[in-house]
Amino acid sequence: MKRITCLFAASFMIIATAVAEEADTRTVIQLSPQHRALVLGEMRQFLSGLQQMTDALSRDDMETVAREARILGTSMSHHMPADLKQALPQGFRKMGHAVHSSFDQIALDAESLGDSQHTLSQLGETLTRCVSCHSAYQIHEIKN
Ligand code: HEC
């Protein structure tokens, strides 16, 4: 019995260590509460746009796919205030720009090709960019 307890304790410690190693090591970006809210608002727009596009794709409604993709394109980033752009690290801005550009391309191709399989594979590629930025950065609020 003692040995079992001991084994149990040992495996618990291994699990606890593994969890500790999962500590959040993503680069911290410090933003004002307003700027953080703006960035996260844009993120939620990405997610709801993707939801609309996926729904439209399942109906082969390529017109809606193109319209939704264009909303998430480079024109979306033009609304970002200049001081927010300055507060973001270059690597973050680059990844953000790549995602916006890929939505522009998705819109163009959805219109000209009307091929849902092609759009799906483009969306898959775009999503890997969302994933890689999320594994690299986190956003904290600057405390006043
Ligand atoms: C340039 C980097 C970057 C890209 C590209 C990016 N994100 Fe994000 N996203 C972030 C960061 C940083 C956060 C905040 C994470 C944190 O602080 O823990 C975030 C948060 C979010 C949130 C949570 C919003 C909230 O209200 O809390 C959603 C949803 C999201 N992203 C969706 C997406 C989707 C979908 C894509 C791709 C189309 C995407 N993001 C692309 C960096 C990025």
Backbone and ligand atoms as CSV (ligand in chain L), in Angstrom:
chain,resi,resn,atom,element,x,y,z
A,1,MET,N,N,0.837,-1.213,0.000
A,1,MET,CA,C,0.000,0.000,0.000
A,1,MET,C,C,0.869,1.260,0.000
A,2,LYS,N,N,1.928,1.174,0.850
A,2,LYS,CA,C,2.819,2.319,0.947
A,2,LYS,C,C,3.458,2.616,-0.410
A,3,ARG,N,N,3.825,1.515,-1.078
A,3,ARG,CA,C,4.473,1.661,-2.379
A,3,ARG,C,C,3.517,2.318,-3.390
A,4,ILE,N,N,2.240,1.891,-3.301
A,4,ILE,CA,C,1.242,2.458,-4.212
A,4,ILE,C,C,1.087,3.961,-3.971
A,5,THR,N,N,1.014,4.333,-2.690
A,5,THR,CA,C,0.883,5.756,-2.347
A,5,THR,C,C,2.068,6.529,-2.899
A,6,CYS,N,N,3.242,5.900,-2.731
A,6,CYS,CA,C,4.477,6.524,-3.171
A,6,CYS,C,C,4.460,6.726,-4.687
A,7,LEU,N,N,4.029,5.697,-5.401
A,7,LEU,CA,C,3.938,5.765,-6.861
A,7,LEU,C,C,2.985,6.872,-7.275
A,8,PHE,N,N,1.860,6.915,-6.525
A,8,PHE,CA,C,0.842,7.917,-6.815
A,8,PHE,C,C,1.427,9.321,-6.641
A,9,ALA,N,N,2.147,9.494,-5.521
A,9,ALA,CA,C,2.749,10.801,-5.247
A,9,ALA,C,C,3.763,11.163,-6.328
A,10,ALA,N,N,4.531,10.152,-6.742
A,10,ALA,CA,C,5.562,10.413,-7.754
A,10,ALA,C,C,4.919,10.835,-9.072
A,11,SER,N,N,3.848,10.101,-9.466
A,11,SER,CA,C,3.258,10.457,-10.745
A,11,SER,C,C,2.565,11.816,-10.659
A,12,PHE,N,N,2.039,12.112,-9.466
A,12,PHE,CA,C,1.416,13.433,-9.295
A,12,PHE,C,C,2.466,14.528,-9.495
A,13,MET,N,N,3.664,14.282,-8.945
A,13,MET,CA,C,4.720,15.291,-9.076
A,13,MET,C,C,5.140,15.470,-10.524
A,14,ILE,N,N,5.162,14.352,-11.261
A,14,ILE,CA,C,5.523,14.448,-12.679
A,14,ILE,C,C,4.487,15.295,-13.422
A,15,ILE,N,N,3.209,15.021,-13.131
A,15,ILE,CA,C,2.143,15.789,-13.779
A,15,ILE,C,C,2.247,17.260,-13.399
A,16,ALA,N,N,2.485,17.516,-12.086
A,16,ALA,CA,C,2.579,18.899,-11.612
A,16,ALA,C,C,3.723,19.625,-12.314
A,17,THR,N,N,4.857,18.930,-12.500
A,17,THR,CA,C,5.993,19.551,-13.178
A,17,THR,C,C,5.629,19.863,-14.622
A,18,ALA,N,N,4.944,18.911,-15.283
A,18,ALA,CA,C,4.564,19.105,-16.675
A,18,ALA,C,C,3.670,20.331,-16.797
A,19,VAL,N,N,2.722,20.487,-15.852
A,19,VAL,CA,C,1.818,21.636,-15.895
A,19,VAL,C,C,2.617,22.919,-15.700
A,20,ALA,N,N,3.566,22.884,-14.751
A,20,ALA,CA,C,4.382,24.070,-14.492
A,20,ALA,C,C,5.156,24.478,-15.741
A,21,GLU,N,N,5.600,23.463,-16.508
A,21,GLU,CA,C,6.358,23.782,-17.721
A,21,GLU,C,C,5.486,24.377,-18.816
A,22,GLU,N,N,4.166,24.242,-18.650
A,22,GLU,CA,C,3.249,24.816,-19.622
A,22,GLU,C,C,3.040,26.308,-19.365
A,23,ALA,N,N,3.853,26.907,-18.504
A,23,ALA,CA,C,3.706,28.323,-18.176
A,23,ALA,C,C,3.669,29.144,-19.470
A,24,ASP,N,N,2.948,30.259,-19.416
A,24,ASP,CA,C,2.742,31.085,-20.603
A,24,ASP,C,C,4.022,31.835,-20.965
A,25,THR,N,N,4.679,31.385,-22.030
A,25,THR,CA,C,5.946,32.013,-22.411
A,25,THR,C,C,5.782,32.925,-23.628
A,26,ARG,N,N,4.532,33.174,-24.005
A,26,ARG,CA,C,4.318,34.039,-25.169
A,26,ARG,C,C,4.785,35.463,-24.858
A,27,THR,N,N,5.361,36.116,-25.854
A,27,THR,CA,C,5.821,37.492,-25.691
A,27,THR,C,C,4.658,38.391,-25.273
A,28,VAL,N,N,4.896,39.204,-24.252
A,28,VAL,CA,C,3.846,40.108,-23.767
A,28,VAL,C,C,3.890,41.422,-24.542
A,29,ILE,N,N,2.748,41.833,-25.079
A,29,ILE,CA,C,2.617,43.159,-25.685
A,29,ILE,C,C,1.799,43.998,-24.713
A,30,GLN,N,N,2.354,45.134,-24.295
A,30,GLN,CA,C,1.659,46.018,-23.351
A,30,GLN,C,C,0.890,47.073,-24.125
A,31,LEU,N,N,-0.417,47.120,-23.918
A,31,LEU,CA,C,-1.233,48.123,-24.609
A,31,LEU,C,C,-2.136,48.841,-23.609
A,32,SER,N,N,-2.556,50.054,-23.969
A,32,SER,CA,C,-3.552,50.753,-23.155
A,32,SER,C,C,-4.847,49.954,-23.240
A,33,PRO,N,N,-5.744,50.108,-22.242
A,33,PRO,CA,C,-7.007,49.365,-22.279
A,33,PRO,C,C,-7.781,49.594,-23.593
A,34,GLN,N,N,-7.741,50.834,-24.108
A,34,GLN,CA,C,-8.474,51.144,-25.344
A,34,GLN,C,C,-7.875,50.403,-26.531
A,35,HIS,N,N,-6.535,50.418,-26.624
A,35,HIS,CA,C,-5.870,49.745,-27.742
A,35,HIS,C,C,-6.067,48.228,-27.674
A,36,ARG,N,N,-5.999,47.697,-26.458
A,36,ARG,CA,C,-6.208,46.249,-26.307
A,36,ARG,C,C,-7.620,45.881,-26.767
A,37,ALA,N,N,-8.598,46.709,-26.358
A,37,ALA,CA,C,-9.985,46.435,-26.738
A,37,ALA,C,C,-10.146,46.490,-28.261
A,38,LEU,N,N,-9.428,47.431,-28.901
A,38,LEU,CA,C,-9.505,47.544,-30.363
A,38,LEU,C,C,-8.971,46.290,-31.044
A,39,VAL,N,N,-7.796,45.839,-30.575
A,39,VAL,CA,C,-7.172,44.654,-31.177
A,39,VAL,C,C,-8.061,43.427,-30.970
A,40,LEU,N,N,-8.564,43.262,-29.734
A,40,LEU,CA,C,-9.392,42.078,-29.474
A,40,LEU,C,C,-10.713,42.150,-30.238
A,41,GLY,N,N,-11.228,43.370,-30.433
A,41,GLY,CA,C,-12.441,43.532,-31.237
A,41,GLY,C,C,-12.206,43.077,-32.664
A,42,GLU,N,N,-11.022,43.416,-33.191
A,42,GLU,CA,C,-10.662,42.993,-34.546
A,42,GLU,C,C,-10.565,41.465,-34.622
A,43,MET,N,N,-10.029,40.885,-33.557
A,43,MET,CA,C,-9.907,39.420,-33.503
A,43,MET,C,C,-11.280,38.752,-33.561
A,44,ARG,N,N,-12.209,39.301,-32.799
A,44,ARG,CA,C,-13.560,38.704,-32.795
A,44,ARG,C,C,-14.226,38.872,-34.148
A,45,GLN,N,N,-13.866,39.960,-34.845
A,45,GLN,CA,C,-14.376,40.150,-36.203
A,45,GLN,C,C,-13.816,39.072,-37.138
A,46,PHE,N,N,-12.533,38.732,-36.946
A,46,PHE,CA,C,-11.930,37.631,-37.717
A,46,PHE,C,C,-12.752,36.358,-37.522
A,47,LEU,N,N,-13.018,36.059,-36.244
A,47,LEU,CA,C,-13.709,34.803,-35.948
A,47,LEU,C,C,-15.122,34.788,-36.529
A,48,SER,N,N,-15.867,35.911,-36.376
A,48,SER,CA,C,-17.235,35.874,-36.887
A,48,SER,C,C,-17.243,35.903,-38.415
A,49,GLY,N,N,-16.257,36.573,-39.025
A,49,GLY,CA,C,-16.143,36.536,-40.490
A,49,GLY,C,C,-15.886,35.114,-40.977
A,50,LEU,N,N,-15.012,34.403,-40.265
A,50,LEU,CA,C,-14.711,33.015,-40.642
A,50,LEU,C,C,-15.953,32.136,-40.506
A,51,GLN,N,N,-16.735,32.414,-39.476
A,51,GLN,CA,C,-17.973,31.657,-39.277
A,51,GLN,C,C,-18.919,31.889,-40.465
A,52,GLN,N,N,-19.047,33.166,-40.874
A,52,GLN,CA,C,-19.920,33.495,-42.020
A,52,GLN,C,C,-19.413,32.825,-43.292
A,53,MET,N,N,-18.088,32.865,-43.479
A,53,MET,CA,C,-17.511,32.292,-44.699
A,53,MET,C,C,-17.703,30.776,-44.743
A,54,THR,N,N,-17.518,30.124,-43.593
A,54,THR,CA,C,-17.668,28.669,-43.546
A,54,THR,C,C,-19.108,28.283,-43.875
A,55,ASP,N,N,-20.038,29.036,-43.290
A,55,ASP,CA,C,-21.456,28.788,-43.540
A,55,ASP,C,C,-21.764,28.975,-45.029
A,56,ALA,N,N,-21.261,30.086,-45.608
A,56,ALA,CA,C,-21.519,30.360,-47.028
A,56,ALA,C,C,-20.886,29.283,-47.914
A,57,LEU,N,N,-19.680,28.842,-47.529
A,57,LEU,CA,C,-18.990,27.803,-48.319
A,57,LEU,C,C,-19.808,26.521,-48.385
A,58,SER,N,N,-20.452,26.179,-47.263
A,58,SER,CA,C,-21.217,24.926,-47.231
A,58,SER,C,C,-22.408,24.997,-48.189
A,59,ARG,N,N,-22.794,26.218,-48.573
A,59,ARG,CA,C,-23.902,26.384,-49.531
A,59,ARG,C,C,-23.397,26.758,-50.914
A,60,ASP,N,N,-22.057,26.760,-51.074
A,60,ASP,CA,C,-21.448,27.185,-52.333
A,60,ASP,C,C,-21.852,28.600,-52.722
A,61,ASP,N,N,-22.083,29.418,-51.708
A,61,ASP,CA,C,-22.461,30.814,-51.941
A,61,ASP,C,C,-21.181,31.660,-51.993
A,62,MET,N,N,-20.529,31.653,-53.165
A,62,MET,CA,C,-19.214,32.273,-53.287
A,62,MET,C,C,-19.269,33.798,-53.247
A,63,GLU,N,N,-20.446,34.345,-53.537
A,63,GLU,CA,C,-20.605,35.796,-53.462
A,63,GLU,C,C,-20.456,36.268,-52.013
A,64,THR,N,N,-21.127,35.557,-51.116
A,64,THR,CA,C,-21.030,35.900,-49.690
A,64,THR,C,C,-19.614,35.650,-49.177
A,65,VAL,N,N,-18.998,34.554,-49.630
A,65,VAL,CA,C,-17.615,34.262,-49.222
A,65,VAL,C,C,-16.724,35.453,-49.577
A,66,ALA,N,N,-16.852,35.933,-50.821
A,66,ALA,CA,C,-16.006,37.035,-51.281
A,66,ALA,C,C,-16.283,38.299,-50.464
A,67,ARG,N,N,-17.545,38.575,-50.203
A,67,ARG,CA,C,-17.900,39.794,-49.464
A,67,ARG,C,C,-17.332,39.747,-48.039
A,68,GLU,N,N,-17.507,38.602,-47.370
A,68,GLU,CA,C,-17.015,38.469,-45.995
A,68,GLU,C,C,-15.487,38.516,-45.929
A,69,ALA,N,N,-14.844,37.889,-46.921
A,69,ALA,CA,C,-13.371,37.880,-46.942
A,69,ALA,C,C,-12.841,39.297,-47.125
A,70,ARG,N,N,-13.510,40.056,-47.997
A,70,ARG,CA,C,-13.029,41.423,-48.274
A,70,ARG,C,C,-13.108,42.291,-47.015
A,71,ILE,N,N,-14.120,42.081,-46.188
A,71,ILE,CA,C,-14.260,42.865,-44.949
A,71,ILE,C,C,-13.037,42.647,-44.044
A,72,LEU,N,N,-12.467,41.423,-44.101
A,72,LEU,CA,C,-11.316,41.094,-43.245
A,72,LEU,C,C,-9.977,41.417,-43.909
A,73,GLY,N,N,-10.035,41.989,-45.103
A,73,GLY,CA,C,-8.810,42.261,-45.866
A,73,GLY,C,C,-8.032,43.468,-45.379
A,74,THR,N,N,-7.099,43.942,-46.213
A,74,THR,CA,C,-6.201,45.029,-45.791
A,74,THR,C,C,-6.955,46.326,-45.471
A,75,SER,N,N,-8.151,46.501,-46.044
A,75,SER,CA,C,-8.887,47.739,-45.763
A,75,SER,C,C,-9.251,47.823,-44.274
A,76,MET,N,N,-9.419,46.663,-43.627
A,76,MET,CA,C,-9.760,46.616,-42.198
A,76,MET,C,C,-8.639,47.230,-41.359
A,77,SER,N,N,-7.396,46.988,-41.760
A,77,SER,CA,C,-6.274,47.471,-40.944
A,77,SER,C,C,-6.054,48.972,-41.111
A,78,HIS,N,N,-6.667,49.576,-42.137
A,78,HIS,CA,C,-6.504,51.023,-42.328
A,78,HIS,C,C,-7.187,51.836,-41.240
A,79,HIS,N,N,-8.103,51.174,-40.504
A,79,HIS,CA,C,-8.794,51.902,-39.431
A,79,HIS,C,C,-7.989,51.947,-38.135
A,80,MET,N,N,-6.861,51.248,-38.110
A,80,MET,CA,C,-6.052,51.208,-36.878
A,80,MET,C,C,-5.374,52.550,-36.631
A,81,PRO,N,N,-5.521,53.130,-35.427
A,81,PRO,CA,C,-4.835,54.397,-35.161
A,81,PRO,C,C,-3.314,54.244,-35.231
A,82,ALA,N,N,-2.641,55.343,-35.688
A,82,ALA,CA,C,-1.194,55.292,-35.894
A,82,ALA,C,C,-0.446,54.954,-34.604
A,83,ASP,N,N,-0.918,55.487,-33.454
A,83,ASP,CA,C,-0.184,55.214,-32.217
A,83,ASP,C,C,-0.323,53.757,-31.780
A,84,LEU,N,N,-1.414,53.105,-32.189
A,84,LEU,CA,C,-1.538,51.679,-31.888
A,84,LEU,C,C,-0.552,50.884,-32.750
A,85,LYS,N,N,-0.469,51.236,-34.033
A,85,LYS,CA,C,0.488,50.543,-34.913
A,85,LYS,C,C,1.896,50.627,-34.336
A,86,GLN,N,N,2.238,51.826,-33.806
A,86,GLN,CA,C,3.579,52.012,-33.236
A,86,GLN,C,C,3.804,51.155,-32.002
A,87,ALA,N,N,2.721,50.899,-31.264
A,87,ALA,CA,C,2.857,50.138,-30.012
A,87,ALA,C,C,3.004,48.634,-30.262
A,88,LEU,N,N,2.755,48.206,-31.496
A,88,LEU,CA,C,2.821,46.766,-31.797
A,88,LEU,C,C,4.190,46.384,-32.333
A,89,PRO,N,N,4.771,45.266,-31.871
A,89,PRO,CA,C,6.070,44.843,-32.382
A,89,PRO,C,C,5.994,44.544,-33.886
A,90,GLN,N,N,7.154,44.695,-34.545
A,90,GLN,CA,C,7.184,44.520,-36.001
A,90,GLN,C,C,6.714,43.132,-36.442
A,91,GLY,N,N,7.151,42.112,-35.683
A,91,GLY,CA,C,6.778,40.740,-36.036
A,91,GLY,C,C,5.267,40.549,-35.993
A,92,PHE,N,N,4.630,41.163,-35.018
A,92,PHE,CA,C,3.176,41.092,-34.877
A,92,PHE,C,C,2.517,41.774,-36.073
A,93,ARG,N,N,3.025,42.973,-36.410
A,93,ARG,CA,C,2.419,43.720,-37.525
A,93,ARG,C,C,2.546,42.943,-38.831
A,94,LYS,N,N,3.708,42.311,-39.017
A,94,LYS,CA,C,3.933,41.529,-40.244
A,94,LYS,C,C,2.930,40.393,-40.359
A,95,MET,N,N,2.763,39.655,-39.249
A,95,MET,CA,C,1.831,38.515,-39.278
A,95,MET,C,C,0.407,38.996,-39.501
A,96,GLY,N,N,0.070,40.127,-38.869
A,96,GLY,CA,C,-1.268,40.693,-39.041
A,96,GLY,C,C,-1.503,41.072,-40.494
A,97,HIS,N,N,-0.490,41.720,-41.095
A,97,HIS,CA,C,-0.619,42.141,-42.488
A,97,HIS,C,C,-0.785,40.929,-43.407
A,98,ALA,N,N,-0.025,39.876,-43.134
A,98,ALA,CA,C,-0.108,38.665,-43.968
A,98,ALA,C,C,-1.518,38.081,-43.943
A,99,VAL,N,N,-2.152,38.109,-42.756
A,99,VAL,CA,C,-3.518,37.570,-42.646
A,99,VAL,C,C,-4.501,38.449,-43.428
A,100,HIS,N,N,-4.392,39.782,-43.253
A,100,HIS,CA,C,-5.294,40.673,-44.001
A,100,HIS,C,C,-5.117,40.472,-45.511
A,101,SER,N,N,-3.858,40.402,-45.969
A,101,SER,CA,C,-3.613,40.212,-47.417
A,101,SER,C,C,-4.198,38.901,-47.902
A,102,SER,N,N,-4.095,37.851,-47.092
A,102,SER,CA,C,-4.608,36.573,-47.568
A,102,SER,C,C,-6.132,36.617,-47.698
A,103,PHE,N,N,-6.806,37.415,-46.860
A,103,PHE,CA,C,-8.259,37.557,-47.033
A,103,PHE,C,C,-8.576,38.310,-48.326
A,104,ASP,N,N,-7.748,39.301,-48.691
A,104,ASP,CA,C,-7.944,39.988,-49.986
A,104,ASP,C,C,-7.855,38.976,-51.132
A,105,GLN,N,N,-6.850,38.109,-51.052
A,105,GLN,CA,C,-6.648,37.107,-52.105
A,105,GLN,C,C,-7.820,36.117,-52.144
A,106,ILE,N,N,-8.291,35.729,-50.965
A,106,ILE,CA,C,-9.430,34.803,-50.898
A,106,ILE,C,C,-10.651,35.439,-51.579
A,107,ALA,N,N,-10.865,36.744,-51.326
A,107,ALA,CA,C,-12.004,37.449,-51.942
A,107,ALA,C,C,-11.863,37.455,-53.464
A,108,LEU,N,N,-10.663,37.812,-53.948
A,108,LEU,CA,C,-10.426,37.865,-55.402
A,108,LEU,C,C,-10.671,36.508,-56.048
A,109,ASP,N,N,-10.094,35.455,-55.442
A,109,ASP,CA,C,-10.210,34.114,-56.027
A,109,ASP,C,C,-11.641,33.585,-55.950
A,110,ALA,N,N,-12.341,33.888,-54.840
A,110,ALA,CA,C,-13.724,33.414,-54.703
A,110,ALA,C,C,-14.561,33.996,-55.846
A,111,GLU,N,N,-14.282,35.263,-56.198
A,111,GLU,CA,C,-15.025,35.912,-57.290
A,111,GLU,C,C,-14.636,35.357,-58.650
A,112,SER,N,N,-13.310,35.238,-58.881
A,112,SER,CA,C,-12.882,34.884,-60.237
A,112,SER,C,C,-12.953,33.377,-60.506
A,113,LEU,N,N,-12.723,32.543,-59.488
A,113,LEU,CA,C,-12.715,31.089,-59.719
A,113,LEU,C,C,-14.008,30.417,-59.271
A,114,GLY,N,N,-14.587,30.926,-58.181
A,114,GLY,CA,C,-15.815,30.319,-57.654
A,114,GLY,C,C,-15.632,28.854,-57.272
A,115,ASP,N,N,-14.432,28.531,-56.778
A,115,ASP,CA,C,-14.105,27.135,-56.462
A,115,ASP,C,C,-13.989,26.982,-54.933
A,116,SER,N,N,-15.011,26.356,-54.321
A,116,SER,CA,C,-15.045,26.292,-52.860
A,116,SER,C,C,-13.880,25.477,-52.286
A,117,GLN,N,N,-13.439,24.450,-53.006
A,117,GLN,CA,C,-12.295,23.648,-52.518
A,117,GLN,C,C,-11.034,24.501,-52.449
A,118,HIS,N,N,-10.834,25.317,-53.460
A,118,HIS,CA,C,-9.677,26.219,-53.482
A,118,HIS,C,C,-9.763,27.189,-52.297
A,119,THR,N,N,-10.956,27.764,-52.081
A,119,THR,CA,C,-11.147,28.692,-50.955
A,119,THR,C,C,-10.870,27.995,-49.627
A,120,LEU,N,N,-11.364,26.754,-49.501
A,120,LEU,CA,C,-11.146,26.010,-48.258
A,120,LEU,C,C,-9.662,25.834,-47.966
A,121,SER,N,N,-8.888,25.503,-49.001
A,121,SER,CA,C,-7.460,25.290,-48.744
A,121,SER,C,C,-6.781,26.621,-48.409
A,122,GLN,N,N,-7.251,27.722,-49.006
A,122,GLN,CA,C,-6.704,29.042,-48.641
A,122,GLN,C,C,-7.050,29.372,-47.183
A,123,LEU,N,N,-8.278,29.030,-46.771
A,123,LEU,CA,C,-8.679,29.294,-45.383
A,123,LEU,C,C,-7.824,28.487,-44.411
A,124,GLY,N,N,-7.534,27.246,-44.787
A,124,GLY,CA,C,-6.682,26.404,-43.954
A,124,GLY,C,C,-5.314,27.047,-43.742
A,125,GLU,N,N,-4.753,27.587,-44.829
A,125,GLU,CA,C,-3.447,28.258,-44.735
A,125,GLU,C,C,-3.527,29.495,-43.857
A,126,THR,N,N,-4.599,30.263,-44.039
A,126,THR,CA,C,-4.783,31.484,-43.244
A,126,THR,C,C,-4.888,31.138,-41.760
A,127,LEU,N,N,-5.626,30.076,-41.455
A,127,LEU,CA,C,-5.792,29.686,-40.053
A,127,LEU,C,C,-4.467,29.297,-39.406
A,128,THR,N,N,-3.532,28.736,-40.187
A,128,THR,CA,C,-2.238,28.418,-39.573
A,128,THR,C,C,-1.533,29.711,-39.145
A,129,ARG,N,N,-1.818,30.810,-39.840
A,129,ARG,CA,C,-1.227,32.101,-39.446
A,129,ARG,C,C,-1.856,32.608,-38.151
A,130,CYS,N,N,-3.175,32.436,-38.010
A,130,CYS,CA,C,-3.837,32.818,-36.740
A,130,CYS,C,C,-3.168,32.033,-35.614
A,131,VAL,N,N,-3.035,30.720,-35.835
A,131,VAL,CA,C,-2.492,29.846,-34.793
A,131,VAL,C,C,-1.067,30.249,-34.424
A,132,SER,N,N,-0.238,30.559,-35.426
A,132,SER,CA,C,1.159,30.824,-35.076
A,132,SER,C,C,1.304,32.162,-34.362
A,133,CYS,N,N,0.485,33.154,-34.705
A,133,CYS,CA,C,0.573,34.414,-33.959
A,133,CYS,C,C,0.082,34.213,-32.517
A,134,HIS,N,N,-0.988,33.428,-32.370
A,134,HIS,CA,C,-1.501,33.186,-31.016
A,134,HIS,C,C,-0.501,32.443,-30.142
A,135,SER,N,N,0.334,31.617,-30.758
A,135,SER,CA,C,1.309,30.915,-29.919
A,135,SER,C,C,2.523,31.792,-29.619
A,136,ALA,N,N,2.633,32.952,-30.273
A,136,ALA,CA,C,3.799,33.809,-30.063
A,136,ALA,C,C,3.533,34.994,-29.123
A,137,TYR,N,N,2.309,35.512,-29.108
A,137,TYR,CA,C,2.044,36.766,-28.376
A,137,TYR,C,C,0.850,36.685,-27.436
A,138,GLN,N,N,0.908,37.503,-26.391
A,138,GLN,CA,C,-0.255,37.760,-25.539
A,138,GLN,C,C,-0.305,39.271,-25.297
A,139,ILE,N,N,-1.492,39.770,-24.977
A,139,ILE,CA,C,-1.656,41.212,-24.796
A,139,ILE,C,C,-2.055,41.516,-23.358
A,140,HIS,N,N,-1.264,42.367,-22.706
A,140,HIS,CA,C,-1.606,42.825,-21.351
A,140,HIS,C,C,-1.998,44.293,-21.394
A,141,GLU,N,N,-2.820,44.674,-20.425
A,141,GLU,CA,C,-3.195,46.084,-20.302
A,141,GLU,C,C,-2.152,46.830,-19.503
A,142,ILE,N,N,-1.789,48.011,-19.978
A,142,ILE,CA,C,-0.913,48.874,-19.181
A,142,ILE,C,C,-1.730,49.397,-18.009
A,143,LYS,N,N,-1.215,49.183,-16.799
A,143,LYS,CA,C,-1.941,49.676,-15.613
A,143,LYS,C,C,-1.530,51.137,-15.372
A,144,ASN,N,N,-2.519,51.989,-15.276
A,144,ASN,CA,C,-2.202,53.407,-15.051
A,144,ASN,C,C,-1.943,53.686,-13.571
L,1,HEC,C1,C,-0.607,39.224,-35.532
L,1,HEC,C2,C,-0.980,38.277,-34.503
L,1,HEC,C3,C,-2.349,37.649,-34.576
L,1,HEC,C4,C,-3.007,37.170,-35.679
L,1,HEC,C5,C,-2.500,37.097,-37.111
L,1,HEC,C6,C,-4.286,36.707,-35.218
L,1,HEC,N1,N,-4.405,36.897,-33.868
L,1,HEC,FE1,FE,-6.086,36.548,-32.752
L,1,HEC,N2,N,-5.133,37.261,-31.093
L,1,HEC,C7,C,-3.810,37.649,-31.044
L,1,HEC,C8,C,-3.457,37.991,-29.673
L,1,HEC,C9,C,-2.089,38.446,-29.194
L,1,HEC,C10,C,-4.618,37.786,-28.902
L,1,HEC,C11,C,-4.752,37.980,-27.374
L,1,HEC,C12,C,-4.249,36.710,-26.715
L,1,HEC,C13,C,-3.959,36.887,-25.240
L,1,HEC,O1,O,-3.697,38.013,-24.768
L,1,HEC,O2,O,-3.958,35.855,-24.522
L,1,HEC,C14,C,-5.653,37.325,-29.824
L,1,HEC,C15,C,-6.965,37.029,-29.450
L,1,HEC,C16,C,-7.912,36.482,-30.311
L,1,HEC,C17,C,-9.273,36.163,-29.919
L,1,HEC,C18,C,-9.891,36.414,-28.558
L,1,HEC,C19,C,-10.571,37.786,-28.599
L,1,HEC,C20,C,-11.086,38.257,-27.237
L,1,HEC,O3,O,-12.079,38.993,-27.225
L,1,HEC,O4,O,-10.499,37.901,-26.210
L,1,HEC,C21,C,-9.864,35.611,-31.019
L,1,HEC,C22,C,-11.294,35.105,-31.132
L,1,HEC,C23,C,-8.888,35.607,-32.099
L,1,HEC,N3,N,-7.718,36.164,-31.623
L,1,HEC,C24,C,-9.127,35.113,-33.354
L,1,HEC,C25,C,-8.213,35.175,-34.407
L,1,HEC,C26,C,-8.443,34.604,-35.725
L,1,HEC,C27,C,-9.662,33.819,-36.157
L,1,HEC,C28,C,-7.342,34.896,-36.481
L,1,HEC,C29,C,-7.022,34.572,-37.913
L,1,HEC,C30,C,-7.991,34.913,-38.922
L,1,HEC,C31,C,-6.434,35.653,-35.620
L,1,HEC,N4,N,-6.999,35.780,-34.383
L,1,HEC,C32,C,-5.230,36.135,-36.038
L,1,HEC,C33,C,-2.946,37.761,-32.109
L,1,HEC,C34,C,-3.235,37.443,-33.428
